[in-house]
Amino acid sequence: MPLYEVEQYEIHSTKYRVIADSPADAIAQVLDGEADQIDDSMEFIEVADDIGLPLDEYDELAEKISKLGVPVDEHFIPSIRSISAVNVTGEGTPTTEAER
């Protein structure tokens, strides 16, 4: 049976610590990449169903997914960023066909 790697969009939150003069300045520093991330603070929120693989490029795949009973948006395959077939080499390390 083939092996695939499927990349899914997810929403996570992360906490940062920053010394700032005001809440606005603190947010500006976070958005500018100038804040320190708190270790182990990343938390899964939900799967990002509002973006995905565009149907104009993956219409055949979307049709097959629909036939399996999985809902597909009219413009994209929800939450999926990429899918690629992989081959297992030597020690069992998967490598994508694009890397060969």
VEXLO-701618 format. One record per atom (N, C-alpha, C, O): residue number from 0; residue in one letter; atom name; x, z negated, y negated. Coordinates in steps of 0.05 Angstrom, whole numbers. Each point is the difference from the previous one (the first is absolute). Example, Ala and Ser with C-alpha at 12.3 -4.5 7.8 and 13.67 -1.06 7.14 Angstrom:
BEGIN
atom i: 0; aa: a; at: N; c1: 264; c3: -156; c2: 114
atom i: 0; aa: a; at: CA; c1: -18; c3: 0; c2: -24
atom i: 0; aa: a; at: C; c1: 18; c3: 0; c2: -24
atom i: 0; aa: a; at: O; c1: 21; c3: -13; c2: 0
atom i: 1; aa: s; at: N; c1: -28; c3: 27; c2: -21
atom i: 1; aa: s; at: CA; c1: 16; c3: -1; c2: -24
atom i: 1; aa: s; at: C; c1: -15; c3: -14; c2: -22
atom i: 1; aa: s; at: O; c1: 10; c3: -4; c2: -22
//
This chain:
BEGIN
atom i: 0; aa: m; at: N; c1: 17; c3: 0; c2: 24
atom i: 0; aa: m; at: CA; c1: -17; c3: 0; c2: -24
atom i: 0; aa: m; at: C; c1: 18; c3: 0; c2: -25
atom i: 0; aa: m; at: O; c1: 19; c3: -15; c2: -1
atom i: 1; aa: p; at: N; c1: -25; c3: 32; c2: -19
atom i: 1; aa: p; at: CA; c1: 17; c3: 1; c2: -24
atom i: 1; aa: p; at: C; c1: 0; c3: -26; c2: -16
atom i: 1; aa: p; at: O; c1: -19; c3: -16; c2: 2
atom i: 2; aa: l; at: N; c1: 40; c3: 13; c2: -17
atom i: 2; aa: l; at: CA; c1: 3; c3: -23; c2: -18
atom i: 2; aa: l; at: C; c1: -2; c3: 9; c2: -29
atom i: 2; aa: l; at: O; c1: 12; c3: 20; c2: -7
atom i: 3; aa: y; at: N; c1: -27; c3: -35; c2: -9
atom i: 3; aa: y; at: CA; c1: -4; c3: 7; c2: -28
atom i: 3; aa: y; at: C; c1: 6; c3: -23; c2: -18
atom i: 3; aa: y; at: O; c1: -4; c3: -23; c2: 8
atom i: 4; aa: e; at: N; c1: 13; c3: 29; c2: -32
atom i: 4; aa: e; at: CA; c1: 3; c3: -21; c2: -21
atom i: 4; aa: e; at: C; c1: -21; c3: 7; c2: -21
atom i: 4; aa: e; at: O; c1: -1; c3: 22; c2: -11
atom i: 5; aa: v; at: N; c1: -17; c3: -42; c2: 6
atom i: 5; aa: v; at: CA; c1: -21; c3: 3; c2: -20
atom i: 5; aa: v; at: C; c1: 6; c3: -19; c2: -23
atom i: 5; aa: v; at: O; c1: 3; c3: -24; c2: 5
atom i: 6; aa: e; at: N; c1: -2; c3: 34; c2: -29
atom i: 6; aa: e; at: CA; c1: 5; c3: -16; c2: -24
atom i: 6; aa: e; at: C; c1: -26; c3: -4; c2: -14
atom i: 6; aa: e; at: O; c1: -14; c3: 19; c2: -7
atom i: 7; aa: q; at: N; c1: 6; c3: -45; c2: 2
atom i: 7; aa: q; at: CA; c1: -25; c3: -6; c2: -12
atom i: 7; aa: q; at: C; c1: 4; c3: -14; c2: -27
atom i: 7; aa: q; at: O; c1: 17; c3: -17; c2: -3
atom i: 8; aa: y; at: N; c1: -33; c3: 26; c2: -17
atom i: 8; aa: y; at: CA; c1: 0; c3: -13; c2: -26
atom i: 8; aa: y; at: C; c1: -14; c3: -28; c2: 3
atom i: 8; aa: y; at: O; c1: -21; c3: -2; c2: 11
atom i: 9; aa: e; at: N; c1: 34; c3: -18; c2: -23
atom i: 9; aa: e; at: CA; c1: -11; c3: -27; c2: 0
atom i: 9; aa: e; at: C; c1: 4; c3: -12; c2: -28
atom i: 9; aa: e; at: O; c1: 18; c3: 7; c2: -14
atom i: 10; aa: i; at: N; c1: -35; c3: -26; c2: 7
atom i: 10; aa: i; at: CA; c1: 3; c3: -14; c2: -25
atom i: 10; aa: i; at: C; c1: 11; c3: -28; c2: 7
atom i: 10; aa: i; at: O; c1: -11; c3: -14; c2: 17
atom i: 11; aa: h; at: N; c1: 33; c3: 7; c2: -30
atom i: 11; aa: h; at: CA; c1: 13; c3: -26; c2: 3
atom i: 11; aa: h; at: C; c1: 3; c3: -12; c2: -27
atom i: 11; aa: h; at: O; c1: 0; c3: 13; c2: -21
atom i: 12; aa: s; at: N; c1: 3; c3: -40; c2: 20
atom i: 12; aa: s; at: CA; c1: 6; c3: -13; c2: -25
atom i: 12; aa: s; at: C; c1: 27; c3: -15; c2: 4
atom i: 12; aa: s; at: O; c1: 7; c3: -9; c2: 22
atom i: 13; aa: t; at: N; c1: 8; c3: 7; c2: -44
atom i: 13; aa: t; at: CA; c1: 26; c3: -13; c2: 0
atom i: 13; aa: t; at: C; c1: 1; c3: -18; c2: -25
atom i: 13; aa: t; at: O; c1: -9; c3: 8; c2: -21
atom i: 14; aa: k; at: N; c1: 20; c3: -32; c2: 24
atom i: 14; aa: k; at: CA; c1: 4; c3: -18; c2: -23
atom i: 14; aa: k; at: C; c1: 28; c3: 3; c2: -11
atom i: 14; aa: k; at: O; c1: 19; c3: 5; c2: 14
atom i: 15; aa: y; at: N; c1: -18; c3: -8; c2: -41
atom i: 15; aa: y; at: CA; c1: 26; c3: 2; c2: -14
atom i: 15; aa: y; at: C; c1: 2; c3: -24; c2: -18
atom i: 15; aa: y; at: O; c1: -20; c3: -12; c2: -9
atom i: 16; aa: r; at: N; c1: 45; c3: 4; c2: 3
atom i: 16; aa: r; at: CA; c1: 6; c3: -21; c2: -19
atom i: 16; aa: r; at: C; c1: 16; c3: 13; c2: -23
atom i: 16; aa: r; at: O; c1: 18; c3: 15; c2: 4
atom i: 17; aa: v; at: N; c1: -26; c3: -23; c2: -29
atom i: 17; aa: v; at: CA; c1: 13; c3: 12; c2: -23
atom i: 17; aa: v; at: C; c1: -1; c3: -20; c2: -23
atom i: 17; aa: v; at: O; c1: -20; c3: -13; c2: -4
atom i: 18; aa: i; at: N; c1: 41; c3: 11; c2: -11
atom i: 18; aa: i; at: CA; c1: 1; c3: -16; c2: -24
atom i: 18; aa: i; at: C; c1: -8; c3: 18; c2: -23
atom i: 18; aa: i; at: O; c1: 12; c3: 21; c2: -5
atom i: 19; aa: a; at: N; c1: -34; c3: -28; c2: -9
atom i: 19; aa: a; at: CA; c1: -11; c3: 17; c2: -21
atom i: 19; aa: a; at: C; c1: -12; c3: -17; c2: -22
atom i: 19; aa: a; at: O; c1: -7; c3: -23; c2: 4
atom i: 20; aa: d; at: N; c1: 4; c3: 35; c2: -28
atom i: 20; aa: d; at: CA; c1: -12; c3: -13; c2: -23
atom i: 20; aa: d; at: C; c1: -30; c3: -2; c2: 2
atom i: 20; aa: d; at: O; c1: -13; c3: -17; c2: -13
atom i: 21; aa: s; at: N; c1: 0; c3: 35; c2: 29
atom i: 21; aa: s; at: CA; c1: -29; c3: 1; c2: 1
atom i: 21; aa: s; at: C; c1: -8; c3: 13; c2: 26
atom i: 21; aa: s; at: O; c1: 16; c3: 12; c2: 14
atom i: 22; aa: p; at: N; c1: -42; c3: -15; c2: -6
atom i: 22; aa: p; at: CA; c1: -10; c3: 14; c2: 24
atom i: 22; aa: p; at: C; c1: 4; c3: 30; c2: -2
atom i: 22; aa: p; at: O; c1: 7; c3: 13; c2: 19
atom i: 23; aa: a; at: N; c1: -11; c3: -2; c2: -43
atom i: 23; aa: a; at: CA; c1: 3; c3: 29; c2: -4
atom i: 23; aa: a; at: C; c1: 29; c3: 8; c2: 5
atom i: 23; aa: a; at: O; c1: 6; c3: 20; c2: 13
atom i: 24; aa: d; at: N; c1: 13; c3: -36; c2: -23
atom i: 24; aa: d; at: CA; c1: 28; c3: 6; c2: 4
atom i: 24; aa: d; at: C; c1: 8; c3: -3; c2: 30
atom i: 24; aa: d; at: O; c1: 16; c3: 16; c2: 10
atom i: 25; aa: a; at: N; c1: -28; c3: -35; c2: 3
atom i: 25; aa: a; at: CA; c1: 5; c3: -4; c2: 29
atom i: 25; aa: a; at: C; c1: -9; c3: 25; c2: 16
atom i: 25; aa: a; at: O; c1: 14; c3: 10; c2: 17
atom i: 26; aa: i; at: N; c1: -38; c3: -1; c2: -24
atom i: 26; aa: i; at: CA; c1: -11; c3: 24; c2: 14
atom i: 26; aa: i; at: C; c1: 18; c3: 24; c2: -6
atom i: 26; aa: i; at: O; c1: 5; c3: 16; c2: 18
atom i: 27; aa: a; at: N; c1: 3; c3: -13; c2: -43
atom i: 27; aa: a; at: CA; c1: 17; c3: 23; c2: -8
atom i: 27; aa: a; at: C; c1: 26; c3: 0; c2: 16
atom i: 27; aa: a; at: O; c1: 9; c3: 21; c2: 9
atom i: 28; aa: q; at: N; c1: 2; c3: -45; c2: -5
atom i: 28; aa: q; at: CA; c1: 25; c3: -2; c2: 15
atom i: 28; aa: q; at: C; c1: -4; c3: 8; c2: 29
atom i: 28; aa: q; at: O; c1: 17; c3: 13; c2: 12
atom i: 29; aa: v; at: N; c1: -39; c3: -22; c2: 0
atom i: 29; aa: v; at: CA; c1: -6; c3: 7; c2: 28
atom i: 29; aa: v; at: C; c1: -3; c3: 30; c2: 2
atom i: 29; aa: v; at: O; c1: 11; c3: 13; c2: 18
atom i: 30; aa: l; at: N; c1: -27; c3: -1; c2: -36
atom i: 30; aa: l; at: CA; c1: -5; c3: 29; c2: 1
atom i: 30; aa: l; at: C; c1: 26; c3: 17; c2: -5
atom i: 30; aa: l; at: O; c1: 2; c3: 22; c2: 9
atom i: 31; aa: d; at: N; c1: 16; c3: -34; c2: -24
atom i: 31; aa: d; at: CA; c1: 26; c3: 13; c2: -6
atom i: 31; aa: d; at: C; c1: 21; c3: -5; c2: 22
atom i: 31; aa: d; at: O; c1: 22; c3: 10; c2: -2
atom i: 32; aa: g; at: N; c1: -30; c3: -25; c2: 23
atom i: 32; aa: g; at: CA; c1: 19; c3: -6; c2: 22
atom i: 32; aa: g; at: C; c1: 21; c3: -21; c2: -7
atom i: 32; aa: g; at: O; c1: 21; c3: 0; c2: 13
atom i: 33; aa: e; at: N; c1: -27; c3: -17; c2: -33
atom i: 33; aa: e; at: CA; c1: 20; c3: -19; c2: -9
atom i: 33; aa: e; at: C; c1: -5; c3: -29; c2: 10
atom i: 33; aa: e; at: O; c1: 13; c3: -19; c2: -9
atom i: 34; aa: a; at: N; c1: -33; c3: 16; c2: 27
atom i: 34; aa: a; at: CA; c1: -7; c3: -26; c2: 10
atom i: 34; aa: a; at: C; c1: 12; c3: -5; c2: 28
atom i: 34; aa: a; at: O; c1: 6; c3: 20; c2: 14
atom i: 35; aa: d; at: N; c1: -4; c3: -45; c2: -6
atom i: 35; aa: d; at: CA; c1: 11; c3: -6; c2: 27
atom i: 35; aa: d; at: C; c1: -24; c3: -4; c2: 19
atom i: 35; aa: d; at: O; c1: -17; c3: -17; c2: -5
atom i: 36; aa: q; at: N; c1: 17; c3: 32; c2: 27
atom i: 36; aa: q; at: CA; c1: -20; c3: -3; c2: 20
atom i: 36; aa: q; at: C; c1: 4; c3: -26; c2: 15
atom i: 36; aa: q; at: O; c1: 22; c3: -7; c2: 7
atom i: 37; aa: i; at: N; c1: -44; c3: -8; c2: -2
atom i: 37; aa: i; at: CA; c1: 1; c3: -24; c2: 16
atom i: 37; aa: i; at: C; c1: 1; c3: 8; c2: 29
atom i: 37; aa: i; at: O; c1: -17; c3: 15; c2: 10
atom i: 38; aa: d; at: N; c1: 38; c3: -25; c2: 4
atom i: 38; aa: d; at: CA; c1: 3; c3: 7; c2: 29
atom i: 38; aa: d; at: C; c1: -24; c3: -7; c2: 16
atom i: 38; aa: d; at: O; c1: -14; c3: -21; c2: -5
atom i: 39; aa: d; at: N; c1: 7; c3: 38; c2: 24
atom i: 39; aa: d; at: CA; c1: -22; c3: -4; c2: 19
atom i: 39; aa: d; at: C; c1: -27; c3: -3; c2: -14
atom i: 39; aa: d; at: O; c1: -18; c3: -13; c2: 11
atom i: 40; aa: s; at: N; c1: 15; c3: 24; c2: -35
atom i: 40; aa: s; at: CA; c1: -26; c3: -3; c2: -14
atom i: 40; aa: s; at: C; c1: -18; c3: 24; c2: 4
atom i: 40; aa: s; at: O; c1: -23; c3: 0; c2: -9
atom i: 41; aa: m; at: N; c1: 33; c3: 21; c2: 22
atom i: 41; aa: m; at: CA; c1: -17; c3: 24; c2: 4
atom i: 41; aa: m; at: C; c1: -23; c3: -7; c2: 19
atom i: 41; aa: m; at: O; c1: 3; c3: -12; c2: 21
atom i: 42; aa: e; at: N; c1: -27; c3: 20; c2: -30
atom i: 42; aa: e; at: CA; c1: -24; c3: -6; c2: 15
atom i: 42; aa: e; at: C; c1: -17; c3: 25; c2: 3
atom i: 42; aa: e; at: O; c1: -4; c3: 14; c2: -20
atom i: 43; aa: f; at: N; c1: -5; c3: -8; c2: 44
atom i: 43; aa: f; at: CA; c1: -17; c3: 23; c2: 5
atom i: 43; aa: f; at: C; c1: -27; c3: -5; c2: -12
atom i: 43; aa: f; at: O; c1: -12; c3: -22; c2: 4
atom i: 44; aa: i; at: N; c1: 1; c3: 41; c2: -19
atom i: 44; aa: i; at: CA; c1: -27; c3: -2; c2: -12
atom i: 44; aa: i; at: C; c1: -20; c3: 16; c2: 16
atom i: 44; aa: i; at: O; c1: -19; c3: -11; c2: 11
atom i: 45; aa: e; at: N; c1: 24; c3: 37; c2: -9
atom i: 45; aa: e; at: CA; c1: -18; c3: 18; c2: 15
atom i: 45; aa: e; at: C; c1: 12; c3: 27; c2: 4
atom i: 45; aa: e; at: O; c1: 20; c3: 7; c2: -13
atom i: 46; aa: v; at: N; c1: -32; c3: 8; c2: 30
atom i: 46; aa: v; at: CA; c1: 8; c3: 28; c2: 4
atom i: 46; aa: v; at: C; c1: -10; c3: 16; c2: -24
atom i: 46; aa: v; at: O; c1: -22; c3: -5; c2: -9
atom i: 47; aa: a; at: N; c1: 38; c3: 23; c2: -1
atom i: 47; aa: a; at: CA; c1: -7; c3: 16; c2: -24
atom i: 47; aa: a; at: C; c1: -15; c3: 25; c2: 9
atom i: 47; aa: a; at: O; c1: 12; c3: 21; c2: 5
atom i: 48; aa: d; at: N; c1: -39; c3: -23; c2: -3
atom i: 48; aa: d; at: CA; c1: -16; c3: 22; c2: 9
atom i: 48; aa: d; at: C; c1: -6; c3: 21; c2: -22
atom i: 48; aa: d; at: O; c1: -13; c3: 20; c2: 6
atom i: 49; aa: d; at: N; c1: 21; c3: -25; c2: -30
atom i: 49; aa: d; at: CA; c1: -7; c3: 19; c2: -22
atom i: 49; aa: d; at: C; c1: 21; c3: 22; c2: -4
atom i: 49; aa: d; at: O; c1: -2; c3: 16; c2: -19
atom i: 50; aa: i; at: N; c1: 23; c3: -15; c2: 36
atom i: 50; aa: i; at: CA; c1: 19; c3: 22; c2: -1
atom i: 50; aa: i; at: C; c1: 7; c3: 7; c2: 29
atom i: 50; aa: i; at: O; c1: -5; c3: -15; c2: 19
atom i: 51; aa: g; at: N; c1: 17; c3: 39; c2: -15
atom i: 51; aa: g; at: CA; c1: 7; c3: 8; c2: 27
atom i: 51; aa: g; at: C; c1: 9; c3: 29; c2: 1
atom i: 51; aa: g; at: O; c1: 5; c3: 12; c2: -20
atom i: 52; aa: l; at: N; c1: -3; c3: -2; c2: 45
atom i: 52; aa: l; at: CA; c1: 9; c3: 28; c2: 4
atom i: 52; aa: l; at: C; c1: -21; c3: 19; c2: -10
atom i: 52; aa: l; at: O; c1: -24; c3: -3; c2: 6
atom i: 53; aa: p; at: N; c1: 31; c3: 22; c2: -23
atom i: 53; aa: p; at: CA; c1: -19; c3: 19; c2: -11
atom i: 53; aa: p; at: C; c1: -11; c3: 19; c2: 21
atom i: 53; aa: p; at: O; c1: 14; c3: 11; c2: 16
atom i: 54; aa: l; at: N; c1: -41; c3: -7; c2: -17
atom i: 54; aa: l; at: CA; c1: -13; c3: 17; c2: 19
atom i: 54; aa: l; at: C; c1: 8; c3: 30; c2: -2
atom i: 54; aa: l; at: O; c1: 0; c3: 15; c2: 19
atom i: 55; aa: d; at: N; c1: 8; c3: -7; c2: -44
atom i: 55; aa: d; at: CA; c1: 7; c3: 28; c2: -2
atom i: 55; aa: d; at: C; c1: 26; c3: 7; c2: 15
atom i: 55; aa: d; at: O; c1: 6; c3: 23; c2: 6
atom i: 56; aa: e; at: N; c1: 9; c3: -44; c2: 2
atom i: 56; aa: e; at: CA; c1: 24; c3: 4; c2: 16
atom i: 56; aa: e; at: C; c1: -4; c3: -9; c2: 29
atom i: 56; aa: e; at: O; c1: 15; c3: 9; c2: 18
atom i: 57; aa: y; at: N; c1: -34; c3: -26; c2: -13
atom i: 57; aa: y; at: CA; c1: -4; c3: -12; c2: 27
atom i: 57; aa: y; at: C; c1: -29; c3: 3; c2: 9
atom i: 57; aa: y; at: O; c1: -10; c3: -19; c2: 13
atom i: 58; aa: d; at: N; c1: -3; c3: 41; c2: -18
atom i: 58; aa: d; at: CA; c1: -28; c3: 3; c2: 7
atom i: 58; aa: d; at: C; c1: -5; c3: 0; c2: 30
atom i: 58; aa: d; at: O; c1: -19; c3: -11; c2: 9
atom i: 59; aa: e; at: N; c1: 37; c3: 24; c2: 7
atom i: 59; aa: e; at: CA; c1: -3; c3: 0; c2: 29
atom i: 59; aa: e; at: C; c1: 2; c3: -28; c2: 11
atom i: 59; aa: e; at: O; c1: -15; c3: -8; c2: 18
atom i: 60; aa: l; at: N; c1: 35; c3: -7; c2: -28
atom i: 60; aa: l; at: CA; c1: 3; c3: -28; c2: 9
atom i: 60; aa: l; at: C; c1: -24; c3: -17; c2: -7
atom i: 60; aa: l; at: O; c1: -9; c3: -16; c2: 16
atom i: 61; aa: a; at: N; c1: -1; c3: 20; c2: -40
atom i: 61; aa: a; at: CA; c1: -24; c3: -15; c2: -9
atom i: 61; aa: a; at: C; c1: -24; c3: 5; c2: 18
atom i: 61; aa: a; at: O; c1: -15; c3: -18; c2: 7
atom i: 62; aa: e; at: N; c1: 12; c3: 43; c2: 1
atom i: 62; aa: e; at: CA; c1: -22; c3: 8; c2: 17
atom i: 62; aa: e; at: C; c1: 2; c3: -14; c2: 27
atom i: 62; aa: e; at: O; c1: -20; c3: -10; c2: 11
atom i: 63; aa: k; at: N; c1: 44; c3: 9; c2: 0
atom i: 63; aa: k; at: CA; c1: 5; c3: -13; c2: 26
atom i: 63; aa: k; at: C; c1: -5; c3: -30; c2: -2
atom i: 63; aa: k; at: O; c1: -11; c3: -13; c2: 18
atom i: 64; aa: i; at: N; c1: 19; c3: 1; c2: -40
atom i: 64; aa: i; at: CA; c1: -4; c3: -29; c2: -5
atom i: 64; aa: i; at: C; c1: -30; c3: -6; c2: -2
atom i: 64; aa: i; at: O; c1: -9; c3: -20; c2: 12
atom i: 65; aa: s; at: N; c1: -5; c3: 37; c2: -26
atom i: 65; aa: s; at: CA; c1: -29; c3: -4; c2: -2
atom i: 65; aa: s; at: C; c1: -14; c3: 1; c2: 27
atom i: 65; aa: s; at: O; c1: -18; c3: -15; c2: 5
atom i: 66; aa: k; at: N; c1: 27; c3: 34; c2: 12
atom i: 66; aa: k; at: CA; c1: -12; c3: 2; c2: 26
atom i: 66; aa: k; at: C; c1: 5; c3: -25; c2: 17
atom i: 66; aa: k; at: O; c1: -15; c3: -5; c2: 19
atom i: 67; aa: l; at: N; c1: 35; c3: -10; c2: -26
atom i: 67; aa: l; at: CA; c1: 6; c3: -25; c2: 14
atom i: 67; aa: l; at: C; c1: -17; c3: -23; c2: -11
atom i: 67; aa: l; at: O; c1: 2; c3: -23; c2: 10
atom i: 68; aa: g; at: N; c1: -18; c3: 28; c2: -30
atom i: 68; aa: g; at: CA; c1: -17; c3: -20; c2: -12
atom i: 68; aa: g; at: C; c1: 12; c3: -16; c2: -23
atom i: 68; aa: g; at: O; c1: -11; c3: -20; c2: -8
atom i: 69; aa: v; at: N; c1: 34; c3: 29; c2: -2
atom i: 69; aa: v; at: CA; c1: 13; c3: -13; c2: -22
atom i: 69; aa: v; at: C; c1: -9; c3: 13; c2: -26
atom i: 69; aa: v; at: O; c1: 2; c3: 24; c2: -3
atom i: 70; aa: p; at: N; c1: -12; c3: -40; c2: -16
atom i: 70; aa: p; at: CA; c1: -9; c3: 11; c2: -25
atom i: 70; aa: p; at: C; c1: 23; c3: 13; c2: -16
atom i: 70; aa: p; at: O; c1: 22; c3: -11; c2: -2
atom i: 71; aa: v; at: N; c1: -28; c3: 35; c2: -9
atom i: 71; aa: v; at: CA; c1: 19; c3: 14; c2: -17
atom i: 71; aa: v; at: C; c1: -13; c3: 6; c2: -27
atom i: 71; aa: v; at: O; c1: -23; c3: 9; c2: 0
atom i: 72; aa: d; at: N; c1: 37; c3: -14; c2: -21
atom i: 72; aa: d; at: CA; c1: -10; c3: 6; c2: -27
atom i: 72; aa: d; at: C; c1: -3; c3: 30; c2: -4
atom i: 72; aa: d; at: O; c1: 12; c3: 16; c2: 15
atom i: 73; aa: e; at: N; c1: -27; c3: -7; c2: -34
atom i: 73; aa: e; at: CA; c1: -4; c3: 28; c2: -5
atom i: 73; aa: e; at: C; c1: 25; c3: 14; c2: -12
atom i: 73; aa: e; at: O; c1: 2; c3: 24; c2: 0
atom i: 74; aa: h; at: N; c1: 18; c3: -40; c2: -9
atom i: 74; aa: h; at: CA; c1: 24; c3: 11; c2: -12
atom i: 74; aa: h; at: C; c1: 26; c3: -8; c2: 13
atom i: 74; aa: h; at: O; c1: 20; c3: 13; c2: -4
atom i: 75; aa: f; at: N; c1: -20; c3: -34; c2: 21
atom i: 75; aa: f; at: CA; c1: 24; c3: -9; c2: 12
atom i: 75; aa: f; at: C; c1: -6; c3: -17; c2: 25
atom i: 75; aa: f; at: O; c1: -22; c3: -8; c2: 5
atom i: 76; aa: i; at: N; c1: 43; c3: 4; c2: 11
atom i: 76; aa: i; at: CA; c1: -1; c3: -18; c2: 24
atom i: 76; aa: i; at: C; c1: 7; c3: -27; c2: -11
atom i: 76; aa: i; at: O; c1: 24; c3: -5; c2: -6
atom i: 77; aa: p; at: N; c1: -43; c3: -14; c2: 4
atom i: 77; aa: p; at: CA; c1: 5; c3: -25; c2: -13
atom i: 77; aa: p; at: C; c1: 23; c3: -16; c2: 11
atom i: 77; aa: p; at: O; c1: 4; c3: -3; c2: 24
atom i: 78; aa: s; at: N; c1: 12; c3: -8; c2: -42
atom i: 78; aa: s; at: CA; c1: 22; c3: -19; c2: 4
atom i: 78; aa: s; at: C; c1: 25; c3: 11; c2: 14
atom i: 78; aa: s; at: O; c1: 20; c3: -14; c2: 2
atom i: 79; aa: i; at: N; c1: -21; c3: 39; c2: 8
atom i: 79; aa: i; at: CA; c1: 23; c3: 11; c2: 14
atom i: 79; aa: i; at: C; c1: 19; c3: 15; c2: -19
atom i: 79; aa: i; at: O; c1: -9; c3: 18; c2: -14
atom i: 80; aa: r; at: N; c1: 34; c3: -27; c2: 13
atom i: 80; aa: r; at: CA; c1: 20; c3: 13; c2: -17
atom i: 80; aa: r; at: C; c1: 14; c3: 23; c2: 15
atom i: 80; aa: r; at: O; c1: 5; c3: 21; c2: -11
atom i: 81; aa: s; at: N; c1: 1; c3: -26; c2: 37
atom i: 81; aa: s; at: CA; c1: 14; c3: 21; c2: 15
atom i: 81; aa: s; at: C; c1: -3; c3: -5; c2: 30
atom i: 81; aa: s; at: O; c1: -6; c3: -23; c2: 8
atom i: 82; aa: i; at: N; c1: 10; c3: 44; c2: 7
atom i: 82; aa: i; at: CA; c1: 2; c3: -3; c2: 29
atom i: 82; aa: i; at: C; c1: 21; c3: 20; c2: 9
atom i: 82; aa: i; at: O; c1: 1; c3: 23; c2: -9
atom i: 83; aa: s; at: N; c1: 15; c3: -31; c2: 28
atom i: 83; aa: s; at: CA; c1: 20; c3: 18; c2: 11
atom i: 83; aa: s; at: C; c1: 5; c3: -7; c2: 29
atom i: 83; aa: s; at: O; c1: 0; c3: -23; c2: 8
atom i: 84; aa: a; at: N; c1: 4; c3: 44; c2: 8
atom i: 84; aa: a; at: CA; c1: 7; c3: -4; c2: 28
atom i: 84; aa: a; at: C; c1: 29; c3: -9; c2: 1
atom i: 84; aa: a; at: O; c1: 17; c3: 10; c2: -15
atom i: 85; aa: v; at: N; c1: -10; c3: -28; c2: 33
atom i: 85; aa: v; at: CA; c1: 27; c3: -9; c2: 3
atom i: 85; aa: v; at: C; c1: 9; c3: 3; c2: 28
atom i: 85; aa: v; at: O; c1: -16; c3: 1; c2: 19
atom i: 86; aa: n; at: N; c1: 42; c3: 2; c2: -16
atom i: 86; aa: n; at: CA; c1: 12; c3: 1; c2: 27
atom i: 86; aa: n; at: C; c1: 17; c3: -24; c2: 4
atom i: 86; aa: n; at: O; c1: 14; c3: -10; c2: -18
atom i: 87; aa: v; at: N; c1: -14; c3: -1; c2: 42
atom i: 87; aa: v; at: CA; c1: 16; c3: -23; c2: 6
atom i: 87; aa: v; at: C; c1: 27; c3: 10; c2: 10
atom i: 87; aa: v; at: O; c1: 2; c3: 16; c2: 19
atom i: 88; aa: t; at: N; c1: 20; c3: -26; c2: -32
atom i: 88; aa: t; at: CA; c1: 27; c3: 9; c2: 8
atom i: 88; aa: t; at: C; c1: 15; c3: -22; c2: 13
atom i: 88; aa: t; at: O; c1: -9; c3: -24; c2: -1
atom i: 89; aa: g; at: N; c1: 30; c3: 30; c2: 14
atom i: 89; aa: g; at: CA; c1: 19; c3: -18; c2: 13
atom i: 89; aa: g; at: C; c1: -10; c3: -28; c2: 6
atom i: 89; aa: g; at: O; c1: -10; c3: -6; c2: 21
atom i: 90; aa: e; at: N; c1: 13; c3: -13; c2: -40
atom i: 90; aa: e; at: CA; c1: -7; c3: -28; c2: 3
atom i: 90; aa: e; at: C; c1: -29; c3: -6; c2: -7
atom i: 90; aa: e; at: O; c1: -7; c3: -23; c2: -3
atom i: 91; aa: g; at: N; c1: -10; c3: 43; c2: 2
atom i: 91; aa: g; at: CA; c1: -28; c3: -4; c2: -6
atom i: 91; aa: g; at: C; c1: -7; c3: -2; c2: -29
atom i: 91; aa: g; at: O; c1: -21; c3: -10; c2: -8
atom i: 92; aa: t; at: N; c1: 40; c3: 19; c2: -9
atom i: 92; aa: t; at: CA; c1: -5; c3: -1; c2: -29
atom i: 92; aa: t; at: C; c1: -17; c3: 25; c2: -8
atom i: 92; aa: t; at: O; c1: 10; c3: 22; c2: 4
atom i: 93; aa: p; at: N; c1: -33; c3: -26; c2: -15
atom i: 93; aa: p; at: CA; c1: -16; c3: 24; c2: -8
atom i: 93; aa: p; at: C; c1: 13; c3: 14; c2: -24
atom i: 93; aa: p; at: O; c1: 9; c3: -13; c2: -19
atom i: 94; aa: t; at: N; c1: -8; c3: 40; c2: 20
atom i: 94; aa: t; at: CA; c1: 9; c3: 15; c2: -23
atom i: 94; aa: t; at: C; c1: -20; c3: 22; c2: -5
atom i: 94; aa: t; at: O; c1: -9; c3: 13; c2: 20
atom i: 95; aa: t; at: N; c1: 2; c3: -8; c2: -45
atom i: 95; aa: t; at: CA; c1: -19; c3: 21; c2: -6
atom i: 95; aa: t; at: C; c1: 12; c3: 27; c2: 5
atom i: 95; aa: t; at: O; c1: 24; c3: 3; c2: -1
atom i: 96; aa: e; at: N; c1: -41; c3: 17; c2: 6
atom i: 96; aa: e; at: CA; c1: 10; c3: 27; c2: 4
atom i: 96; aa: e; at: C; c1: 15; c3: 10; c2: -24
atom i: 96; aa: e; at: O; c1: 19; c3: 16; c2: 3
atom i: 97; aa: a; at: N; c1: -27; c3: -25; c2: -27
atom i: 97; aa: a; at: CA; c1: 14; c3: 9; c2: -25
atom i: 97; aa: a; at: C; c1: 29; c3: -10; c2: -1
atom i: 97; aa: a; at: O; c1: 16; c3: 12; c2: -13
atom i: 98; aa: e; at: N; c1: -10; c3: -34; c2: 27
atom i: 98; aa: e; at: CA; c1: 27; c3: -11; c2: -1
atom i: 98; aa: e; at: C; c1: 18; c3: 13; c2: 20
atom i: 98; aa: e; at: O; c1: 25; c3: -4; c2: -1
atom i: 99; aa: r; at: N; c1: -36; c3: 20; c2: 20
atom i: 99; aa: r; at: CA; c1: 17; c3: 12; c2: 21
atom i: 99; aa: r; at: C; c1: 15; c3: 24; c2: -11
atom i: 99; aa: r; at: O; c1: 14; c3: 13; c2: 15
//
